[in-house]
Amino acid sequence: MPPHPRTPGVRPADEPSRLPSLTGTRFVAAFLVFLCHAFVLGYFHPETERALRPFAFAIGWLGVEFFFVLSGFVLTWSVRAGQPARRFWRRRLAKVYPNHLVAFAAAVGVALWWGQDLDVLKALPGLFLVHTWYPQLDVILSVNVVTWSLACDLFFYLAFPLLYAVVRRVPARGLWAAAGAVAAAVMVLPALASAWLTGAPRLPGQDMSLVQNWFLVSFPPVRMLDFVLGMIMARIVREGRWIRLGPLAAFALLSVGFAAQVWQFPGVYSLTAPIVVPIALLVPAIAAVDVAGGRSALRGRVARWLGTVSYASYLVHYLVLIVGHRLLGAGRTWDVLPATGLLAALFAVTTLLAWALHRFVEDPGMRRLGRSRDAPAPAEHRPDVREAPSAPALSD
């Protein structure tokens, strides 16, 4: 569909900097990842888990893909001219590392409590978030399993000033073509991985090899395509070139892509290829509603608060699930209703711990480490834009 030259209500130059509905979507994405792990960590009887497994992997890929696209969109949307790249990096590190270090220490404590042997050489790359640059599964999944995506995020943030310098130079009339080219690259990569990368050994429960999975899922330069796509979509909205596509229509497209992801696409094609375009359309569709001042269920106080603590929730949820299962009975399984009730309780525990981590680690870290000495203190507490840092020294 060709872009509409000026979508009514979406202003290219003076749009508000806050996009509260996108904060709410962060909770949805984090909850999808929680469900993914909940479905495959042995809470349900084996026959139920086998039935859920295809959906579990699909919603997990969807949640992380959404995070990557959203991150590129929000950071680009928040760029302000004249602020140095070092301040951007300082704020990103202050956002990522304090929570990560606390969760990492908790995971080490859990492992020691269970009497597990920790290989320091395999754990250290995860501590420094460089553990996804080589396809070694016991390194990628060491200590706190979910931190593989943080390693990708860290690479995105380090590269952002250069990426933004490139993206901002794309002419407004060429933005949709650029978005299409990046999305096409994401959809072509599975074919290249299948043709060029070794197909053995196979990952348990998945129709792909370790190397293929690593390349498409956790290799930072490949996943940066999702981040760049989000950056381009942010410019499309800012330039007033967004199409007449509302969130409901975008969500319908995502539902079709998700169905194809689960039932039609085998192996490497079942990761992000079927959903990258719908997600790239859904994020700006939601943002455009906020820009135009429209109504949004994701803008409510509860949704925004859950989105604000979503990073902390993402970091601790896997630990809560494995510790909870261990305490309730390692190897024990439950029928659907009891398992659902247990998982609801564990999600409540996850949310409580996420609040504590956000309140006592993330917030103080951002205040003390994220603000340069010469930067003015923020005038008010704005959870909706804390995820969007001060921008590199580039013109917007």
N, C-alpha and C positions, 0 to 999 in steps of 0.2 A: 504494500500500500504506500503510495507516495506521501511524503510528509505534508501536512497542512502548513502553509507559510506563516500563519500566526494563529495559534489556538486561542480562542477568546478566553480571557481571564488569566492566561499565563503570561506574565510580563518578563521580557528578556533581561531587563537591566535592574529593576528595583524590587525584585522578588524578595520575600522575607527569608532570613537565613535559617529559620527554624523549620524543621520538617518533623513534627512530633509523631505523625503516623508511622514514619520509618523507624522511629524508636520502638513503637509497638510491634512492628514486624520482626524485630530482633528476638523478641520473646518467642514468637511463633517458630522461627528457624531453630532456636535453641531447644525448644520443646520437641521438634521433629527429631533432632539428634538424640535427645533423651529416650524417645520412643524406640528409635533404631536399636540402641543398646539394650533397652529393657526387653525387647522382643527376642534377643539372641543370647542373653546371659543366663538362661536356664530357669526362669521363673515359671514358664508354662510347661505343661506336659509335652513330651517330645513330638507327638503328632501335631499338636497345636503350633509348636515352634517351627516345625517344618513348613506348615502352611503360611506362617507369618514371615518367614525368612525373606522371600522375594520382596515383600513390601517393606520389611525392615531396612534392607540395603538401599532400596530406592528412596525412601524418605530420608535416610541418612545422607545420601549424595545430594538430595534436593536441599536439605538444610544447610549444608556446608557451601554448596554452590551459591545459594542465596546470600550467605554471609559475604562471600568473596565479591560478588557483583555489587552488593549493597555498600561494602567498604569503599570500593573505588568511586561509587556514586557520591557518597557522603563527603569523602575527603575532597573531591573535586568541587563539589557544591560549596564547600566552606572556605575555599581559597580566598585569601585577601592579599592585596598587593603590598609589597615592601617589607614583608616579614621574613627573616632569614631561615634558610633550610635547617640550620642547627637547632633553632627553636622547635621546628616541626619534629625533628628527630628526638629532641629531649622530651617532648610531650608524649610521643609515641612510646618511647622506652619507659617513661614513667607510668604509662597506662598498662603496658604489657607485663613488665617484669615483676613488680611487687606481688601481684596476685599469683603469677606463675611460680615464683619462688616459694611462696607459702604452700600452694597446692602441691608442688614438687616435694617439699619437705614432708607434707602429710602423707604422700604416696610412699615415700621412703620409709616413714614410720610404720605404715600399714604392712609393707613388705617385711620389715624386720620383726614386727609383731607376729607375723605368720611364720617366721623362721625361714624366709626365703633368702637365698644367696643373691647378693647384688654384685654384678660385674661393674666396677667403677668405670672402666674404659668404655663400656657400652652405655652407661648412664650419663656420663659427662656431656656428650653431644646434645642430649635432650635438655640438660640444664641450660646450655647456651643456645638452644633452639637452632641448631645446625644439623639435626639428626635425620633430615629427610633428603639430604643431597646424595645419598648412595643407597641402592636397593638392598639393605640388610634389615630384614624384618625385626630381629630381636633388638636392633638399635632404634628403629623407627617407633616401635611399640614399647620402648623401655620406660619404666617408672610410671608416668602418667600418660596413658595411651592417647588421650585426646590432643596432646600438645603438638602433634604432627601439623595441624592446621596453623598453629602459632608460628611454626618455622616458616611456613609460606607467608603469613602476614608480615613477619619481620622483614623478609626479603622485599615484599611490596613496599613497605614503608621506607626502607633504605633507598629504593629505586624511585620513589614517588616524585622527587624534584625533577629528575630527568624525564620520567614519563609525562609529567604535566607539561614540561617544556615542549614535548613533541605533540601532545594532544591539543594544546591550546593553539598550535599553529595550523591545525586542520581547518580549512575554510568552512564557514557555517554551511554552505551549500553541499559540502562533501562529507558531512558528519554521518549521515545515514549510510552512505557507501562505506565509510570506515567501520561503522558498527557491523554492517553486513559482512565485511571482510574478516573481522575478528571472530564473529560468530561462526562463519564458515570454517575458519581454521580450527576452532574447538570441535566442530562436528567431523572434520576430516582426520584429526589426530588419532581416533580409535582405529581407523583403517591403516594408518601408518604404523601404529603400535602392533597391530595384528600381523602386518606384513614383514616388519623389520626387526621386531624384538622377539626374543626366545619365548616359546610357549610352554616351557617347563622350568621348574616344577609348578604344578597348579596350586593355587591357593585353596585351602579347605573351604568347601561350600560355595565356591565361586568359579565361574567358567572363564578363568583367565590366569595367567601366570603371575608370579610375584613381580617380575620386572615390568610386565605390562601394567599391572595395578599401580605400582610405584610411579611409573612414568605419567600415567593419566590422573592419578589421585593426589600424590603428595610431592611430586618434583616441583619445586617452587617456580622455575621459569615457565613451565607449562601452565600451572595454575594462575600465573600472572595474566594470562589472556582473559580470564574471567574478570579480574580486577580492572584491567584496561577497558574492557567492554562497559563496566559500570562507569568509568570515567567519561567515556564518550557519551553515554546516555545522559549523564548529568549536563554535559555541554549542550546536548540537543534540547533539553528542557530550558536551560538558561538562555539559549539563543532564540527561544520562542518557536522552535521547529517541531514541537511534539505533535503527534498525530491525534486524531479524535478517537482515542481508545481509553475507555474507563477501566477502573480496577476489576469490575465484574467480568468484563469481556477478556481482560488479560488473564484473570484467574481461570476462566473457562479454557483458554488456550493452554494454560499450564496443566489443567486437569487432563486434557488430551495428550499432552506430552508425557505426563506421568503414567497414564495408561499404556502408552506405547513403550515407555521405559520398562514397565513391569512385564507386559505380556508379549511384546513384539520384537524387542531388540535383545539379541543374545550377547553374552560375554562383555567384551570391552565397549560395545555400543550401548550398554545399559547403565552407564555411569552418568555423564552429564550431557551427552550429545542430544538426546531428545528434549531436554528441558532448558537448554541455555538460552534459546530465543524467547520462550515464554517468560523466563525470569527476567531477562533483559528488558522486556516490555512491562512486566508487572511493577518493578521498582519505580520507574519514572511515572507510571500511571498513578500510583499511590502518591508520589511526591507532587504531581500536578494538581491533585485534589487539595493538598495543603496550600500550595501556591495560590490557587484560585479561591481559597477560603471556603471550600466545600465541606460537607459533613463526612466524618470518618469514624467508624467504630474503633479503629486502632489508636485514636487520639485520646481516649479516656485515661483518667488518672491511673487506674490499675494497670492497664496495658502499657502505659509509658513507664511506670515503675518497674514492672516485670522486664521490660526491655532494657532499662537502665542497669539492672543487676544481671543481665543475660550473660555477660562475659564471665562473671564469677560463677554463675550457674553452670555454664559450659565446662569450666575447669574442674568443678567438684562432682558433677553428676555421676561420672563413671565410678569414682571411688565410693560414692554412696551406694550405688547399685551392687558393686562387688562385696563391699563390707556388709551391707544389709543381707545379701544372700548368705554370706558366711555365718552371720549371727542367727539367721532364721533356720539355718540347716543347710550346709554345703551338700549339693547333690539333690536336695529336695525340690520337688516341683508341685505346682498347684493347678487346679481347674481354672477356667477363664475368669469367673467372678472373683474368687479369692485372690488370684494373681493380680487382677485389675485393682482390687482394693489395696493390696500391699504396695503396688507400684504408685498408686495415688498418695499413699502415706510417705513413701520414699521421695516422691517429687516434692512434697511439702517440706521434708527434711532438707532436700537439696536447696529449695528456695530460702529456707531459714539460714542455712550456712552461706548461701550466696549473698544474702543481705549482710551478714556479719563480715564477710570478706570485703564486700563493697564498702561498708560503713567504716571499718577499722583498718583496712589496708589500702584499697584502691583510692578512696577519697583523700586520705592523708598523703598518699604517695603522689597524687596529682597536684595537691596543694604545695607540697614541700619540694618535690623534684621536678614537676612539670612546668613550673613557671620560672622564667629567667629572672635574674636579679633586677634587671632594668625594665621588666614587664609590669604593667599596672595590675593590681589585684582585681579579680572579676567583681563587677558591681553587684551581681546577684547569682544565686545558685540556679544553674540551668542544666538539668540532667539531660535534656534533649540534645544539647549541642556539645556536651563534654566529649562525646565520641569524635567530634570534628575538631581537630587541632588547629592551632594557628598555622598559617600556610607558609610555604617556602617563599623566598624573595623573588617572586615572579609576578608579572602583571596578569591580572585576570580580565 
